[in-house]
Amino acid sequence: MKKGIAFLTALSLTLTFSVTALAGETSEGVMTHDEYVAAELETEVTVETYVQAKQSWWEDKATVYSQNEDGAYFLYNMACSEEDYEKLVPGTKIKVTGYKAEWSGEVEIIDATFEILEGEEYIAPVTDVTELLGKDELIEHQNEFVAFKGMTVEAAGQDENGNDVAFLYNWDGSGTDGDDLYFNVSLNGETYTFTVESYLCDNTTDVYKAVTELKIGDIIDMEGFLYWYEGVNPHITTVTAAK
């Protein structure tokens, strides 16, 4: 479910935005992922991370999925011009300073600025977390690029005729083509709701089409970002028939 209102915060940022950094420059005050996880909510955090995917840009604010070798960070409404948004291609290294926040279980960085850093690019390998579904350890991979394998498509709801359907437009079926897709998949007797976030993967993408063609009972493999909303709610980027 998309956020209907912006976060309010009593804290203000006075950091100067820069789009480049000197090659080989040592960054000061940068947190490890463990330090970020341990930080209190609503405190200032600084991390170095790599763009993995871009969700949206609007009114000089960008929402970005990012990850480094140690963990992932969801950057929500980060200050960013449209010109600089185009520079944030997957693999780009950035230094981000903002505030740690939580929204319905999703831990993210808000009210952030960033610098683009020179250096090698990094694309995170996919981590198979199928066996962690339903376990407390799963949240340790929040926002990472992950895979789920061998899961069975279940009914997501009913159509206007009362027939079970494999997906819904919006979480309650109130949407139309082009809106978010919600679908249910099961493993070991437990059912989970996964999402195709339309800002990330719109109705022109392969994954959007694949979900609209799912049938109840299909067994599928998936990849995507381990987003959280009142529990695990991955943003799926790839759906294929199980191998």
SVG drawing of the C-alpha trace seen along z (x, -y; Angstrom):
<svg xmlns="http://www.w3.org/2000/svg" viewBox="-21 -24 63 52">
<polyline fill="none" stroke="black" stroke-width="0.4" points="0.0,0.0 1.4,-3.3 2.0,-6.0 -0.7,-8.6 1.1,-11.3 4.7,-12.4 6.6,-11.9 6.7,-14.7 9.9,-15.3 11.0,-17.9 14.6,-17.5 16.1,-19.6 19.0,-18.9 21.6,-21.5 24.0,-19.4 25.2,-20.7 24.4,-18.4 27.2,-17.4 27.0,-15.1 30.6,-13.9 33.3,-12.9 37.1,-12.6 38.3,-9.2 39.8,-7.3 38.5,-9.8 37.9,-8.3 34.4,-9.1 34.1,-10.1 31.2,-9.2 29.9,-6.4 28.1,-3.7 28.5,0.0 25.2,1.9 25.3,3.3 25.6,-0.2 22.7,-1.4 20.5,1.5 21.5,0.7 20.7,-3.1 17.6,-4.5 14.7,-5.6 14.6,-9.3 18.3,-9.7 20.7,-10.9 22.4,-8.1 25.1,-8.1 25.8,-5.1 27.6,-4.3 25.6,-2.0 24.9,-1.2 21.8,-1.8 20.1,1.4 16.8,0.1 14.9,-3.2 11.2,-3.2 10.2,-6.7 11.0,-10.4 8.6,-13.2 9.0,-16.9 12.8,-16.6 12.5,-13.5 13.7,-10.0 12.8,-6.6 15.6,-4.1 16.4,-0.5 20.1,-0.3 22.5,2.3 26.1,2.9 28.1,6.0 26.7,6.1 23.0,5.1 20.3,3.0 18.8,-0.4 15.5,-1.7 15.8,-5.4 12.4,-7.1 11.8,-10.5 15.5,-11.4 16.3,-14.9 17.3,-14.6 17.0,-16.7 15.6,-15.0 19.0,-15.4 20.7,-13.6 18.0,-10.9 19.1,-9.9 22.7,-9.4 21.5,-6.9 21.9,-3.8 22.1,-0.4 25.6,0.2 26.2,-3.5 27.9,-4.1 26.4,-6.8 26.9,-8.3 23.5,-9.0 22.8,-11.1 19.3,-11.2 17.1,-9.9 16.3,-6.4 12.5,-5.9 9.9,-3.1 6.6,-2.9 4.3,0.2 7.4,2.3 9.5,1.0 12.7,-0.5 14.0,-3.2 16.0,-6.4 14.0,-9.6 14.7,-13.3 18.0,-12.3 20.6,-14.0 23.3,-12.1 26.6,-12.3 27.6,-10.2 31.0,-8.6 33.6,-7.5 34.7,-3.9 33.7,-0.4 30.1,0.4 28.3,3.1 25.2,5.2 24.1,7.3 23.7,11.1 20.3,12.5 19.9,14.3 17.5,17.2 15.4,16.7 12.7,19.2 13.4,21.3 13.4,18.2 9.7,17.5 7.8,17.6 11.0,17.3 12.3,14.4 15.6,14.4 13.9,13.2 13.7,9.6 17.6,9.5 17.4,9.4 14.9,6.5 15.2,4.5 17.8,6.9 17.5,8.4 16.1,11.9 14.6,14.9 11.7,17.2 11.5,20.6 8.9,23.2 5.9,21.3 2.3,22.0 -0.1,19.4 -3.2,19.1 -6.4,17.2 -5.9,13.4 -9.6,12.6 -12.7,12.8 -13.9,11.1 -17.3,9.4 -18.9,12.8 -17.6,14.4 -14.9,16.4 -11.5,16.8 -8.7,14.9 -4.9,15.1 -4.2,11.4 -5.8,8.1 -5.3,4.6 -4.5,2.8 -4.7,4.6 -8.5,4.6 -9.2,5.1 -10.2,1.4 -7.7,0.7 -7.3,1.2 -4.6,2.0 -1.5,0.0 -2.0,0.0 -0.1,2.2 -0.6,5.9 -1.2,8.1 -1.0,11.8 -0.8,14.6 1.7,17.5 2.1,20.3 4.8,22.5 4.5,25.3 0.9,24.5 1.5,20.7 0.3,18.0 2.0,14.7 1.1,11.6 3.6,10.4 3.3,7.2 4.3,5.8 4.9,2.1 3.7,0.2 6.1,-2.6 9.0,-0.1 7.6,2.3 4.8,0.7 2.3,2.5 4.8,2.5 7.3,4.8 7.6,8.5 6.9,9.1 3.6,7.1 2.4,9.2 3.5,12.4 1.5,11.8 -1.6,10.9 -1.3,14.3 -0.9,16.3 -3.3,19.1 -4.2,20.5 -2.1,23.6 0.9,22.4 4.3,23.1 6.6,20.2 10.1,18.8 10.4,15.0 13.0,12.3 12.6,8.9 13.3,6.6 12.3,7.7 10.0,4.8 8.0,4.9 4.4,3.8 2.7,5.2 4.9,8.2 6.8,9.5 5.5,7.9 8.2,8.3 8.3,6.0 8.7,8.6 10.6,7.8 10.8,11.3 8.3,14.2 9.0,17.4 7.7,21.0 9.5,23.0 12.4,25.0"/>
</svg>
